[in-house]
Amino acid sequence: MAVAARALDAGPAAQAGRTAGWADGRTAVSKRYTIVTGGPGSGKTSLLEALADQGLACMPEAGRAIIRDQVAIGGSALPWIDREAFAAQMLGWELRSWHEAEQHTGPVLFDRGIPDVIGYLQLCGLAVPAHLWRAAGHFRYHPRVFIAPFWPEIFAQDAERKQSPAEAEATHRAMMGVYGKLGYELVPLPLASVARRAGFVRDRLPLI
């Protein structure tokens, strides 16, 4: 996610959206769905690739795929052109991933989730629309969320990851804030090898 570091918005609209989502009796909750979130360049995607190689179902990250597709077609839904359009694309991706995961019978790991879109907009200083708060309230995940801390030693930029280290660290703080406000329990990943991280996650996955 390409963002400018901004303070997390905790205004009344956010509170109203969260309350509406939690109070809604139709709220869909899947305790089989576990999110791995964090700032860019923190090793979460490498971790999920390793877990997928071990046979676990994993849903890929929205941001990179959307950037590749938009660049390929000359589109404008890019974080350096139209951040709101980029966020809308990410929300659509995450909703589709949530439903596609229903085909799996065991635990499913997600490389980010719907709350990440909220965090992205807040970091950009943009308003979070009410329907996005409703989506975060209605399409829930397992209450335990793994978060990859900012790790300067492994952080690197590339063609799709243009954020600075400061922006990556700000993203981590934003995700801590938004997931906490949505009632999730955050479990930091250890600053360790991919293999050790994979074992850490597997030991803590929900028993289905």
Secondary structure, 3 states (H helix, E strand, C coil): CCCCCCCCCCCHHHHHHHHHHHHCCCCEECCCEEEEEECCCCCHHHHHHHHHHCCCEEECCHHHHHHHHHHHHCCCCCCCCCHHHHHHHHHHHHHHHHHHHHHCCCCEEEECCHHHHHHHHHHCCCCCCHHHHHHHHHEECCCEEEEECCCCCCCCCCCCCCCCHHHHHHHHHHHHHHHHHCCCEEEECCCCCHHHHHHHHHHHCCCC
